[in-house]
């Protein structure tokens, strides 16, 4: 009996060794790790996929890996790293980037010419962390926070309106950014009756009673007189508040969520009103009024979304329906700082999850990306989660805890990357090892890697003077689907009045000074209003903004910021992709450096930043 029992114990011991985390030690050869799953270093030996290779790829089809999807920046900068394609060979082979390397490029790739490393600056107090309490705020606290945001953003908008109102017409300059329509120069004089601007504070001795009466009926924001949204007036007045959707019955395009052309035409009918309302800046009183957007004069296009802080001009004869004549939703932006402290050329690779197919856990595309980074080591590698999506049922088959499995993923990544590459891993709320809250605290692992940095979502960090903003939530898509706009209306053969929807969405982020200004969010976004107010602000426009999205991949220059959607490493139904970036020290003299620090002059980002999106 003891012998049989011992034999059974031996069998049990063998099974335990199979699922032991020792099988995933960093020192274990790749041929041993994941041997039961086709040799993938990311997969446990007990996991058995349906096939050892991706089922969606036709083996006879030509490989698209290495094809350039999008290119931004100067050709001179791209040629320094041989990133401009010479021949594509019909798409059968990756674009050659290793031929005719210069001495500096060879030193960069081998690490021989590197200095002491890359300067990386973060302020931990500005980022979400494990000490944050989330989902503890009451409804009253949320209302107070949203009210404070209206005051803060409203003051910035009113300050710009006040400056434009007092600025002489002859001194008005055209907009610096030609990508957006110039509606700023004529916004203050579009209406026939200019509204009052407070030049100086009234005397406390003579006008105390008048000020008390004004406080009861209105308030002053940066010299702009603002009434409550339900204040009845047949003359032009200004109201300040937050856009809300009164009903979901508004006719929208099911694919984009924007107002259809038929509704735009019907909105020209005075008897037709939108389903948008505005909540007053004083949210203690719960004042709100429906909006009539059929008579908007300025701007010629408009775009509003729930949660947006706006300053509106119009009339409200009965106090129940505000007829909008003019919309103000832009502030004076703090443009990106020129990275004058950057003294060397940086290369960066940006890749976003998902990293594996829905039907397996082989992480084939991530393995291919790591091979590229091993052969062409960048200075910086930025990876955004989720690494193990909680919505995927296959992770229930992993024969180890989620923390151990995530530790194995990170160790495999770091063992494939050299010590000269700084790795930044950005969290995602849908990851198995993350907190289900947005903003999301950074990941944690038991092992220590000198060149590994975990970042929260969202965050802005400084890399050798270059400010980089990142969020893994698809806020651009959410804004486009939620906006109510007439910006897509065309007149004849002219382009749409509002320009590019991508640029409008990023403009909303910058002018609302928030990584996620949409409120309420979709059901799959666990937004914590208190944490977003503390850790999700955009105090100024960064040099680079990374927003992975399900939309088409792009690289756009918006308000002096290089906005990048690198796509997903494993695109599932579509081709996967990643972004590679070159950041060079801008060539400016001492006088230009002093002027750039005062934001009076801004060199084009394309002069020192180049980017390409490459298929995996």
Buried (B, 14 or more C-beta within 10 A) or exposed (E): EEEEEEEEEEEEEEEEEEBEBEBBEEEBEBEEBBBBBBBBBBBBBBBEBEEBEBEEEEEEEEEBBBBBBBBBBBEEBBEBBBBBBEEBEEBEEBBBBEEEBEEEBEEBBEEEEEEEEBEBEBEEEBBBEEEBEBEEBEEEEBBBBBBEBBBEBBBBBBBBBBBBBEEEEEEBEEEEBEEBBBBBBBBBEBBEEEBEBEEEEEEEEEEEEEBEEBEEEBBBBBBBBBBBBBBEBEEBBBBBBBBBBBEEEBEBEEEBBBBBEEBBEBBEEEEEBBBBBBBBBBBEEEBBBBBBBBBBBBBBBBBBBBBBBBBBBBBBEEBEBBBBBBBBBBBEBBBBBBBBEBEBBBBBBBBBBBBBBBBBBBBBBBBBBBEBBEEBBBBBBBBBBBBBBBEBEBBEEBBBEBBBBBBBBBBBBBBBBBEBBBBBBBBBBBBBBBBEBBBBBBBEBEEEBEBBBBBBBBBBBBBBBBBBBBBBBBBBBBBBBBBBBBBBBEEEEEEBBBBBBBBBBBBBBBBBBBBBBBBEBEEEBBBBBBBBBBBBBBEBBBBBBBBBBEBEBBBBBBBBBBBBBBBBBBBEEEBBBBBBBBBBBBEBEEEBEEBBEEBEBBBEBBBBBBBBBBBB
